[in-house]
């Protein structure tokens, strides 16, 4: 547990929790095979060999990978089939360099979208993971770094150690968990009462949640209140949950833009499932703002004019985010630095704030 920076939002206690998808959702999601594949597109075998050497892959590993049974060339694509001994022979530095190269190709889905160890605490991540001791040891050995963040991509290697269907499900359940935050307000209030009300109401004087916000400012006993009670009704209902199947009836599940632009709405508008219409709404009805951000501000990750992701500022460095439109992507509270580690594409990636016009 840690204490967030104080402000008009009050004094907040923060803890971590790992969200696991329901079994009904895991059952319908295709599991990866147990065969690790490194795919290089629009290239040649000789160029791939040079890429491996540049990443400081040991010569003996390169020799094994280029044997006839471990290399598949088709058209302009080259596929290598590493085994466990090849994976464990790589240093973290070498693996990081190689996997960043593999992440350029969408077909390498787990290098492109790895398992993030947010906060950098492997023991914290491991505590609730349904992995055997052997799997845990392999997981630790195969970690790599994307920027400053520890990540894991060798899901197939973990699955190869599973002996039964239940063990396969346990591995997949572990690697699809999402780290979120539980945030509670300490009472009695430590900040100005009116400033507190103004902050959490975000200028919405007729917001249904305002009655509760005002009521707790009168509390004098020492206690804590979960801040999800201060969120608008749609988000309060969705926080810490995974999307239900019927939410995909419109052709796709809600994503970050749907979440950000429906934040203050009483009834969600599915038009924001269309990225173009979501962008038009943001540019038309929101004004550009800089930090410090207010409750409900939309934070957009930008890189060379392209919008990569949006999330909603809550308090201090805490945001509400839905990382993608996958059925395995829950609505979660995260620290902005953790969202940044997921979506920062280059040194030029920046965050632009937007505030709903009054």
Buried (B, 14 or more C-beta within 10 A) or exposed (E): EEEBEBBBBBBBBBEBBBBBBEEEBBEEEEBBEBEBBBBBBEBEEEEBBEBBEEBEBBEEBBEBBBEEEBBEEEEEBBBBBBBBEBBBBBEEEBBBBBBBBBBEBEBBEBBBBBBBBBBBEBEBBBEEBBBBEEBBEBBEBBBBBBEEBBBBBBBBBBBBBBEEEEBBBBBBBBBBBBBBBBBBBBBBBEBEEEBBBBBBBBBBEEBEBBEEBBEBBEEEEEEEBEBBEBBBBBBBEBBBEBBEEEBBEEEBBBBBBBBBBBBBEEEBEBBBBBEEBBBEBBEEEBEEBEEEBBBBBBBBBBBEEEBBBBBBBBBBBBBBBBBBBBBBBBBBBBBBBBBBBBBBEEEEBEBBBBBBEE
